[in-house]
């Protein structure tokens, strides 16, 4: 049997080859179409301001060594790298030898795809951008080019973005641009009539944060650029300047509609902490310094100077608890109850004139304050030591301005302040006090200047599911500091003790007493 195996296999192979000869020709043709060969493209950029990493004396734009672009040849996303001769704009790589035209995107984006309509998906305009003095983040400087048949290896890049230019006269850790529309995210670049545009389909963000390299500060006297999409912000926008990752120096808001044009930059001005503001663009409308947000001056109390994380701040507290629309009318009102990280109220506030207290749904949160409704509980967005982001801080989102939920360190500063700074209760100890003859228990924190001004924290209890707990006997107040993925620190006070180290599950409904910080130096 063995001596017949080889002849049999040979005959079978010959038959297979004869029957598949036409298929082999097709395979060879496919292989020829798929062959990648070395290519070099000459890439140019728009002459007006542009969107690249090096600004020539603020007037022009150059390529830089190491720049990479995505070149789409109809079969894949190819990487092309700038040669050493940056002035010629020569990009080299390999692409299909059968391609008759090319689409290119700067910067090179892994995973980007050329769609059938000629658009490119999977392109990101980042919501966090790295600050560069007198320039901008190259990762955000999106450009697009489409070659023509007569200029197959020429790529004339067009800018897909706009720039916001500003100057600061003080050092700060980061700058945050906030709008009512999506200004960053992942989406699609489309090339129409020689101009690219971007539309966001995922990871959308209404904020863009400009941050320096790790451990550094944005420097006094320097100019920076924020990369934004071409867009009209019909309701204006705001710029916040932060002394650290947690604390905001101040915020300025332009309420007028503003248009940011493709391939242009808008200089929005020079910012100073003195309150003086200079702008070269009068079309921005009136800028307002809104550190107080919607809160009237009469609704806040300056509790004096405290050291927070080794820096000195004035702690400006709201006189009453937070509600879904602003601040409660009276200092002894319980206000609304928020889950940690939730910026809206799920159920109505307690009616202090009734007992037992009823609760009414305000949103689509079946079961009330339970684990399944907790923000970020399942994906562990916040970890131990992290603080709430401004977008997830109920005080910031409702009151605007620089208001925030106090961090654990802020509550600690109040708790451990010596009697020369602040004392607790009329006799200087932890005792419940009733104010205004309302019979509402709470802790009274009196300023050290004996002016009679005080901060009153009512013992509002908390909400679990749809039931109020410990109302009138214990006061709970959220901090913006996470304990772990499931819990966050709170300030807890009763008739004889105050604790800053206690914590509650994220999903509990707990009152909020807003604060804003003003740096002393």
C-alpha positions in Angstrom: 0.0 0.0 0.0 2.8 2.4 0.8 4.2 2.4 -2.7 0.9 3.7 -4.1 0.6 6.6 -1.8 3.0 9.0 -3.4 1.7 8.5 -7.0 -1.8 8.9 -5.8 -0.9 12.2 -4.0 0.9 13.5 -7.1 -2.1 12.8 -9.3 -4.4 14.6 -6.8 -2.1 17.6 -6.7 -1.9 17.8 -10.5 -5.7 17.6 -10.7 -6.1 20.3 -8.1 -3.6 22.6 -9.9 -5.3 22.1 -13.2 -8.7 22.9 -11.7 -7.5 26.0 -9.8 -5.2 27.7 -12.3 -7.6 30.6 -12.8 -7.8 31.1 -9.1 -4.1 31.3 -8.8 -4.1 34.1 -11.4 -6.7 35.9 -9.2 -4.5 35.5 -6.1 -1.5 36.8 -7.9 -3.5 39.8 -9.0 -4.7 40.4 -5.4 -1.2 40.1 -4.2 0.0 42.7 -6.8 -2.8 45.1 -5.7 -1.8 44.7 -2.0 1.9 45.1 -2.6 3.4 47.9 -0.4 6.1 50.0 -1.9 8.3 52.9 -0.6 6.7 56.3 -1.2 7.5 59.9 -0.3 4.9 62.7 0.0 5.5 66.4 -0.1 3.2 67.9 2.6 2.3 71.6 2.9 0.1 73.5 5.4 -2.2 76.4 5.2 -0.4 79.7 5.3 -2.6 81.4 7.9 -1.9 80.7 11.5 -2.0 77.0 11.0 -2.2 74.3 13.7 1.3 72.9 14.2 3.7 72.7 17.0 6.2 75.4 16.0 5.0 79.0 15.5 7.6 81.1 13.6 7.6 84.3 15.6 3.9 83.8 16.0 3.2 84.2 12.2 3.9 80.8 10.6 4.0 77.1 11.1 6.6 74.4 10.5 6.8 70.7 10.6 9.0 69.2 13.3 11.4 66.2 13.3 9.5 63.1 14.2 6.1 64.2 12.9 4.0 61.4 11.7 0.8 61.3 9.5 -1.8 58.7 8.7 -1.9 58.0 5.0 -4.9 56.0 3.7 -4.4 54.2 0.4 -7.8 52.4 0.2 -6.5 49.3 1.9 -5.2 50.5 5.2 -3.9 53.2 7.6 -0.2 53.7 6.8 2.4 55.5 9.0 4.5 58.1 7.2 7.2 59.9 9.1 8.9 63.3 8.3 12.4 63.0 7.0 15.3 64.9 8.6 14.9 67.8 6.1 11.9 69.4 7.8 11.7 72.4 5.6 10.8 70.3 2.5 8.0 68.6 4.3 8.9 65.2 3.0 7.1 62.2 4.6 8.3 58.7 3.8 6.7 55.3 4.3 5.1 52.4 2.4 1.7 52.2 0.8 -0.2 50.2 -1.9 1.4 50.5 -5.3 -2.1 50.4 -6.9 -3.5 53.4 -5.1 -4.4 56.3 -7.4 -5.2 58.9 -4.7 -4.5 59.2 -1.0 -6.2 60.7 2.1 -4.0 61.8 5.0 -4.6 63.0 8.6 -2.2 64.7 11.0 -1.3 63.6 13.5 -0.9 59.8 12.9 -3.8 58.1 14.6 -3.7 54.4 15.3 -7.0 52.7 14.6 -8.4 55.5 12.4 -10.4 54.2 9.4 -11.1 55.6 5.9 -14.9 55.3 5.3 -16.6 54.7 2.0 -17.7 58.3 1.7 -14.1 59.5 2.1 -14.3 60.6 5.7 -11.9 59.3 8.4 -13.4 58.0 11.6 -11.7 57.3 14.9 -10.1 60.8 15.2 -9.8 62.5 18.6 -9.7 66.1 19.6 -8.5 65.6 23.2 -10.3 67.1 26.2 -7.0 67.3 28.0 -4.3 69.2 26.2 -0.6 69.7 27.1 0.3 73.4 27.4 3.2 74.7 25.3 4.5 78.2 25.7 3.6 80.3 22.7 2.2 77.2 21.0 -0.3 74.4 21.4 -0.6 70.6 21.8 0.4 68.9 18.6 -1.9 65.9 19.4 -4.9 68.3 19.1 -3.7 70.1 15.9 -5.9 68.1 13.5 -5.3 68.5 9.8 -6.6 66.6 6.7 -5.4 66.4 3.1 -6.7 64.6 0.0 -4.3 64.1 -3.0 -5.4 64.8 -6.6 -4.7 62.6 -9.6 -2.4 65.2 -11.2 -0.6 65.6 -7.9 -0.7 62.1 -6.5 2.2 62.5 -4.1 1.4 66.1 -2.9 -0.6 66.5 0.3 -1.9 70.0 0.9 -3.0 69.8 4.5 -6.0 71.9 5.7 -6.6 72.8 9.3 -9.6 71.1 10.9 -9.5 73.2 14.1 -9.5 76.7 15.6 -7.3 78.2 18.3 -8.1 80.2 21.4 -5.1 82.4 22.4 -4.7 83.8 25.9 -2.0 85.2 28.2 -1.8 84.9 32.0 -0.1 87.2 34.4 0.1 84.7 37.3 1.3 81.1 37.6 -1.4 78.5 37.7 -1.6 74.7 37.5 -4.2 74.4 34.8 -6.8 76.3 32.7 -10.2 74.9 32.0 -12.4 76.0 29.1 -16.1 75.2 29.7 -19.0 75.5 27.1 -22.6 74.3 26.8 -21.7 72.4 23.6 -19.4 69.5 22.9 -15.9 70.9 22.2 -13.8 67.7 22.4 -14.2 64.0 21.8 -13.7 61.2 19.3 -15.4 61.4 15.9 -15.1 61.8 12.2 -13.1 64.1 9.9 -14.9 65.0 6.7 -13.4 66.8 3.7 -16.0 68.9 1.8 -15.2 71.5 -0.8 -11.5 71.6 0.2 -12.2 72.1 3.9 -12.2 69.5 6.7 -14.7 69.5 9.6 -15.0 67.3 12.6 -18.1 65.8 14.3 -18.0 64.0 17.6 -19.7 60.6 18.1 -18.2 59.4 21.4 -16.3 60.5 24.5 -17.8 63.9 24.1 -16.7 66.6 26.5 -18.0 70.2 27.2 -14.7 71.1 28.8 -11.1 71.3 27.6 -8.3 71.3 30.2 -4.9 72.8 29.4 -2.2 71.4 31.7 1.6 71.7 31.7 4.0 68.8 31.9 3.8 66.9 35.2 4.9 68.9 38.2 5.2 72.2 36.3 3.1 75.4 36.2 1.8 77.6 33.5 4.1 80.6 33.7 3.3 84.3 34.4 3.6 86.4 31.3 3.4 83.5 28.8 0.9 83.0 26.0 -0.9 79.7 25.4 -3.3 78.2 22.8 -6.3 76.0 23.4 -7.3 73.9 20.4 -11.1 73.8 19.8 -13.3 72.7 16.9 -14.7 75.3 14.5 -17.9 76.1 16.4 -20.3 78.8 17.5 -20.8 78.8 21.2 -24.2 80.4 21.3 -24.3 80.7 25.1 -20.8 81.9 25.5 -18.1 80.1 27.5 -16.1 80.4 30.7 -12.4 80.2 31.5 -11.3 78.9 35.0 -7.7 79.3 36.3 -6.6 76.8 38.9 -3.9 77.2 41.6 -3.8 73.4 42.0 -5.6 70.4 40.7 -8.3 71.0 43.4 -8.6 74.8 43.8 -9.7 77.5 41.4 -8.2 81.0 41.5 -11.1 82.5 39.7 -13.4 82.1 36.7 -14.4 84.5 34.0 -17.4 84.1 31.8 -18.4 85.5 28.4 -22.1 85.2 27.9 -22.2 86.5 24.3 -22.3 84.1 21.3 -18.9 83.6 19.9 -17.8 81.9 16.7 -14.4 80.2 16.4 -13.5 79.8 12.7 -11.5 77.0 11.1 -7.8 77.8 10.7 -8.1 81.0 12.7 -7.2 82.0 16.2 -9.1 84.3 18.6 -7.1 86.2 21.2 -9.4 86.3 24.2 -7.2 88.5 26.3 -4.7 88.8 29.2 -5.9 87.5 32.5 -4.8 88.9 35.9 -5.7 88.0 39.5 -6.2 91.7 40.3 -9.6 91.7 38.6 -8.2 93.8 35.7 -8.9 92.2 32.4 -7.5 93.2 29.0 -8.9 91.8 25.7 -8.0 92.7 22.2 -11.2 91.2 20.8 -14.2 93.5 21.6 -16.6 91.0 20.0 -16.4 88.7 23.0 -19.0 90.7 24.8 -18.9 91.6 28.5 -16.8 89.3 30.7 -17.9 88.8 34.2 -15.8 87.6 37.2 -18.2 85.1 38.7 -16.4 83.4 41.5 -19.6 83.8 43.5 -21.7 82.3 40.7 -25.4 82.7 41.3 -25.0 83.2 45.0 -25.6 86.7 46.4 -23.0 88.1 48.7 -25.4 88.1 51.6 -25.7 84.3 51.3 -22.0 83.6 52.1 -19.8 83.9 55.2 -16.0 84.4 55.3 -14.8 82.1 58.0 -11.2 83.5 58.0 -7.8 82.1 56.9 -6.9 78.4 57.0 -4.0 76.3 55.8 -5.2 73.7 53.3 -2.6 71.3 51.9 0.2 73.7 53.1 -1.3 76.7 51.4 -3.3 79.5 52.9 -6.8 80.2 51.8 -9.8 82.2 53.0 -12.8 79.7 53.4 -16.0 81.3 52.1 -18.9 79.1 53.1 -22.5 79.3 51.9 -24.8 80.2 54.8 -27.2 77.4 54.0 -27.4 74.0 52.5 -27.5 73.2 48.8 -30.8 72.6 46.9 -31.5 71.5 43.4 -32.0 75.2 42.4 -29.4 77.0 44.6 -29.2 77.5 48.3 -31.9 76.9 50.9 -33.6 80.0 52.1 -32.7 79.7 55.8 -29.6 78.5 57.6 -31.6 76.0 59.5 -33.3 74.5 56.4 -32.1 71.0 55.6 -31.9 71.5 51.9 -31.8 68.7 49.4 -30.0 65.4 49.6 -27.4 64.3 47.0 -25.7 61.1 46.2 -21.9 61.5 46.0 -21.1 62.5 42.4 -24.7 63.2 41.5 -25.4 66.8 40.3 -29.2 66.4 40.5 -31.6 65.5 43.2 -33.4 62.2 42.9 -36.1 62.8 45.5 -37.6 65.9 47.1 -36.2 67.5 50.2 -37.7 66.9 53.6 -40.7 68.9 54.6 -39.6 70.1 58.0 -43.2 71.0 59.0 -44.4 67.4 58.8 -43.5 64.2 60.7 -43.2 61.5 59.6 -41.6 63.0 56.5 -42.7 62.0 53.0 -40.5 61.8 50.0 -41.4 62.4 46.4 -39.5 61.2 43.2 -38.0 64.0 41.1 -36.3 61.8 38.5 -36.1 58.3 37.0 -34.3 56.6 40.0 -36.4 53.7 41.1 -35.8 52.7 44.6 -34.2 56.0 45.6 -30.8 56.2 47.2 -29.6 52.7 46.5 -26.4 51.1 45.2 -27.8 50.5 41.7 -28.3 54.3 41.3 -24.9 55.4 42.6 -22.8 57.4 40.2 -19.6 55.7 39.2 -20.2 52.8 41.6 -19.9 50.1 39.1 -16.9 51.3 37.1 -14.9 52.6 40.0 -14.3 56.0 38.4 -13.1 57.5 41.7 -10.4 55.9 43.8 -9.1 56.5 47.3 -7.6 60.0 47.7 -9.3 61.4 44.6 -11.6 64.4 44.7 -14.7 65.1 42.7 -14.2 66.6 39.3 -15.9 69.9 38.8 -18.3 68.3 36.3 -19.5 65.9 39.0 -19.6 68.4 41.9 -23.2 69.4 42.7 -22.1 72.7 44.3 -20.1 73.7 41.2 -22.8 72.7 38.7 -25.7 74.2 40.5 -24.2 77.4 42.0 -21.5 77.9 39.3 -18.6 80.1 40.0 -15.9 78.6 42.2 -18.2 76.8 44.6 -17.4 73.2 45.5 -18.2 70.5 48.0 -15.6 70.9 50.8 -12.8 68.4 50.6 -11.9 66.3 53.6 -8.9 68.7 54.3 -11.3 71.6 54.5 -13.5 69.9 57.1 -10.3 68.9 59.0 -9.1 72.5 59.0 -12.3 73.6 60.7 -12.4 70.7 63.1 -8.8 71.2 64.3 -8.7 75.0 64.3 -7.5 76.3 67.6 -9.7 78.7 69.6 -7.7 81.7 68.3 -9.1 81.0 64.9 -12.6 79.7 65.5 -14.4 78.1 68.3 -17.4 75.8 68.4 -20.6 76.5 70.1 -21.4 79.4 72.4 -19.2 77.9 75.1 -16.3 76.8 72.9 -17.3 73.1 72.9 -19.2 70.7 70.7 -22.8 71.1 71.7 -26.0 71.2 69.7 -27.5 74.7 69.4 -31.0 75.7 68.3 -31.4 78.9 66.3 -34.2 81.3 65.5 -36.5 79.5 67.9 -37.1 76.9 65.3 -36.1 73.9 67.4 -33.7 72.7 64.8 -30.6 71.0 66.2 -27.2 71.7 64.7 -23.7 72.8 65.2 -22.9 76.5 65.4 -19.4 77.6 64.3 -18.6 81.1 65.5 -15.9 83.3 63.9 -12.9 84.1 66.1 -13.4 87.9 65.9 -16.5 87.7 68.2 -18.5 89.6 65.6 -21.4 87.4 66.2 -21.2 85.9 62.7 -21.4 82.1 62.6 -21.9 79.1 60.4 -24.8 76.8 61.3 -25.0 73.2 60.2 -28.4 71.7 60.9 -28.6 68.0 61.9 -30.3 67.0 58.7 -29.5 63.3 58.8 -29.4 61.4 55.5 -31.6 59.3 53.1 -31.3 55.6 52.5 -33.6 54.2 49.8 -36.6 56.5 50.2 -36.4 56.9 54.0 -34.9 59.7 56.1 -32.6 58.6 58.8 -31.4 60.3 62.0 -33.0 63.7 61.1 -32.6 66.1 64.0 -30.1 64.0 65.9 -27.0 63.8 63.6 -25.6 66.1 60.9 -23.9 64.5 57.9 -22.2 66.6 55.2 -20.4 65.3 52.1 -16.8 66.0 51.4 -15.5 65.9 47.8 -12.8 63.3 48.8 -13.2 59.6 48.1 -12.5 57.1 50.8 -12.5 54.2 48.2 -14.4 53.1 45.2 -17.6 52.7 47.2 -17.4 55.4 49.9 -16.6 59.0 50.4 -15.6 61.0 53.5 -18.2 63.0 55.4 -18.3 65.5 58.2 -20.4 63.9 61.0 -21.6 65.9 64.0 -23.8 65.1 66.9 -24.4 66.7 70.3 -20.9 66.0 71.6 -18.6 65.0 68.8 -17.5 66.1 65.3 -15.7 63.7 63.0 -14.1 64.3 59.7 -12.9 60.7 59.1 -16.2 59.0 58.9 -17.5 57.9 55.5 -20.7 56.9 53.7 -21.6 54.9 50.7 -21.7 56.9 47.5 -25.4 56.2 47.0 -26.6 57.7 50.3 -28.5 61.0 50.1 -26.5 63.4 52.2 -26.7 67.3 52.5 -24.1 69.6 50.9 -22.7 72.8 52.4 -20.9 74.6 49.6 -17.6 76.4 50.0 -15.2 78.4 47.8 -11.6 79.1 48.4 -9.7 82.3 47.8 -5.9 82.0 47.8 -4.3 84.5 50.3 -1.1 84.8 48.3 
